[in-house]
């Protein structure tokens, strides 16, 4: 075997051109460049799965969860979210609290009837109830689920 001038001799049992630039360099593990167990990590986000294809149908709210006891997910403390909104309940209680509408909306029928019979505690009870519904993070519906924000 003849060696090109100004190049060191190659060790025996090596394919020709191994280790020289622009000569079809091979991976030292016998695979093509970029293949094998020692690949360079790819940057960016993974492309498989995750988002629906463009133009795909978006499932309705509440259809994301796999748990039928918490169709809207869980809060940071592990309590299930309700399908009722605390904003809607608070606004209903402030403006229609003398009829008990905010409490009827949440499913608290007893408190709704009490507010209806007392005209919302002459307006004071319904106003305070509406403010508490809007600002509290622990208010629940009739099923014991935390109201969504």
C-alpha positions as CSV (number, residue, x, y, z in Angstrom):
1,X,0.0,0.0,0.0
2,X,1.4,3.3,-1.0
3,X,1.0,6.4,1.3
4,X,0.3,9.8,-0.1
5,X,3.1,12.3,0.6
6,X,3.2,14.3,3.9
7,X,0.7,12.0,5.6
8,X,1.4,9.7,8.5
9,X,1.0,6.0,7.8
10,X,-2.4,4.5,8.7
11,X,-2.6,1.6,11.2
12,X,-3.4,-1.8,9.7
13,X,-7.1,-3.0,9.6
14,X,-8.4,0.5,9.2
15,X,-10.5,1.6,6.2
16,X,-8.7,4.1,4.0
17,X,-9.2,7.7,4.8
18,X,-10.1,7.2,8.4
19,X,-9.6,10.3,10.4
20,X,-8.6,12.6,7.5
21,X,-10.7,15.6,6.7
22,X,-13.0,15.6,3.7
23,X,-12.3,12.0,3.0
24,X,-15.6,10.4,3.9
25,X,-14.8,10.4,7.6
26,X,-16.5,7.5,9.5
27,X,-17.9,7.2,13.0
28,X,-15.4,5.4,15.2
29,X,-18.2,3.1,16.3
30,X,-18.7,1.8,12.8
31,X,-22.0,3.6,12.0
32,X,-22.7,6.5,9.7
33,X,-22.1,10.0,11.1
34,X,-24.9,11.1,13.4
35,X,-26.1,7.5,14.1
36,X,-25.4,5.2,16.9
37,X,-25.6,5.6,20.7
38,X,-23.5,8.8,20.7
39,X,-25.6,11.3,18.9
40,X,-25.4,15.0,19.5
41,X,-28.5,16.2,21.3
42,X,-31.2,17.9,19.3
43,X,-32.3,21.4,20.4
44,X,-35.8,22.8,20.5
45,X,-39.1,21.3,21.3
46,X,-40.0,17.8,20.4
47,X,-42.2,17.6,17.4
48,X,-44.2,14.5,18.0
49,X,-47.6,14.8,19.6
50,X,-48.7,17.5,22.0
51,X,-50.8,19.9,20.0
52,X,-53.7,19.0,17.6
53,X,-52.9,19.4,13.9
54,X,-53.6,22.9,12.5
55,X,-57.3,23.4,11.7
56,X,-58.2,20.5,14.0
57,X,-61.2,20.6,16.2
58,X,-60.7,21.9,19.7
59,X,-62.5,19.9,22.4
60,X,-65.1,21.9,24.5
61,X,-64.2,23.2,27.9
62,X,-64.3,20.5,30.5
63,X,-63.5,17.7,28.1
64,X,-59.8,17.8,28.8
65,X,-59.7,16.0,32.1
66,X,-59.7,12.2,32.4
67,X,-61.3,12.2,35.8
68,X,-65.1,12.3,35.7
69,X,-65.2,13.6,39.3
70,X,-63.2,16.7,38.3
71,X,-64.0,17.5,34.6
72,X,-62.4,21.0,35.0
73,X,-59.3,19.8,36.7
74,X,-57.9,20.4,40.2
75,X,-56.7,23.4,42.1
76,X,-53.2,23.6,43.5
77,X,-54.4,22.0,46.7
78,X,-55.9,19.0,44.9
79,X,-59.6,20.0,45.2
80,X,-61.7,19.6,42.1
81,X,-62.9,22.7,40.2
82,X,-66.6,23.3,39.7
83,X,-68.4,24.0,36.4
84,X,-69.7,27.2,38.1
85,X,-67.8,30.5,38.0
86,X,-67.3,32.6,41.1
87,X,-67.4,35.8,39.0
88,X,-70.9,34.9,37.7
89,X,-72.1,33.9,41.2
90,X,-70.7,37.1,42.7
91,X,-72.2,39.4,40.1
92,X,-75.6,37.7,40.4
93,X,-75.5,37.9,44.1
94,X,-74.6,41.7,44.1
95,X,-77.3,42.7,41.5
96,X,-80.0,40.0,42.1
97,X,-79.1,39.0,45.6
98,X,-82.5,40.2,47.0
99,X,-84.0,37.3,45.0
100,X,-81.3,34.8,46.1
101,X,-80.3,34.2,42.4
102,X,-76.5,33.9,43.2
103,X,-77.2,31.1,45.7
104,X,-79.6,29.4,43.4
105,X,-77.0,29.4,40.7
106,X,-74.5,27.7,43.0
107,X,-77.1,25.1,44.0
108,X,-77.5,26.3,47.6
109,X,-81.3,26.2,47.5
110,X,-81.8,26.7,51.2
111,X,-79.7,29.9,51.3
112,X,-81.4,31.1,48.1
113,X,-84.8,30.7,49.7
114,X,-83.6,32.5,52.8
115,X,-82.3,35.4,50.8
116,X,-85.6,35.5,48.7
117,X,-87.7,35.7,51.9
118,X,-85.6,38.4,53.6
119,X,-85.0,40.4,50.3
120,X,-81.3,39.6,50.6
121,X,-81.2,40.6,54.2
122,X,-82.5,44.0,53.2
123,X,-79.7,44.2,50.6
124,X,-76.8,44.0,53.2
125,X,-76.6,40.2,53.1
126,X,-76.6,40.0,49.3
127,X,-73.9,42.7,49.0
128,X,-71.6,41.0,51.5
129,X,-72.3,37.6,50.0
130,X,-71.4,38.9,46.5
131,X,-68.2,40.4,47.7
132,X,-67.2,37.2,49.6
133,X,-68.0,35.1,46.5
134,X,-65.8,37.3,44.3
135,X,-62.8,37.5,46.7
136,X,-62.8,34.1,48.4
137,X,-60.8,31.1,47.0
138,X,-62.6,28.5,49.2
139,X,-66.2,29.0,48.1
140,X,-67.9,25.8,46.9
141,X,-70.9,24.8,44.9
142,X,-73.6,22.4,46.0
143,X,-71.4,19.4,45.1
144,X,-68.5,20.7,47.3
145,X,-66.3,21.7,44.3
146,X,-64.2,24.9,44.3
147,X,-65.6,27.6,42.1
148,X,-63.5,28.5,39.0
149,X,-62.0,32.0,38.8
